[in-house]
Amino acid sequence: MSGTGAQAEEQALRFLLDHGLKLKARNYRCRMGEIDLILLDGNTLVFVEVRMRRSPAFGGAAESITHSKRARVLAAARHYLAGKQPTPACRFDALLIEADGAPLWIKDAFGE
């Protein structure tokens, strides 16, 4: 991961921890994809995609979550959940960091 990506992830993690979530895993990887952060929000497992854009020239952070990126995150989440019984309640959030550095937290960003 690039230095900027690692910094964005660290900023996102601090932001979410400050909002009461608890870290379960960072950079969960499997052959299907990767999940930046996995946290607990109460009893809900939250899979978080962190996106940062320094410039809006090629679209903002939200536009960078493409259909194929979303599919890889969903596949990785299914892999992560495969060994969990019973399957916990879960949601997919996005933490977007734009050029001004202010994080935007979108809960249930994937509608899954």
C-alpha positions, 0 to 999 in steps of 0.5 A: 500500500502506498504511503498516502493510502496507509495514511488515509486508512490510519485517518479513517481508523482513528475517525471510526474508533473515535465514533465508538467502533472497535477494530476487528481486522485491517487489510483482510485479504483473500484471493477474491479481494481485500477489505480495508477495515473490519470493525464492530459497531455494537453487534454489527460487523462493519466492512469499511472501504477507505477511499481518498482523492487528492484532486477531483480531476478524475472524480471524487472518492465516492466515484472511485468505488467502481462496480468491480471494486464493490464486487471484490469487497463483497466476495472478500466479506463472504470469505471472511464470514464463511467461518462465522456461525451464526453469521453476524449482522453486517453492513458495508460502509465507505469512509471517503477522504477528499482533498480537504482532508475531511472524512465523510462516513457513508453507512450502508454504502453498498445497500447490501 
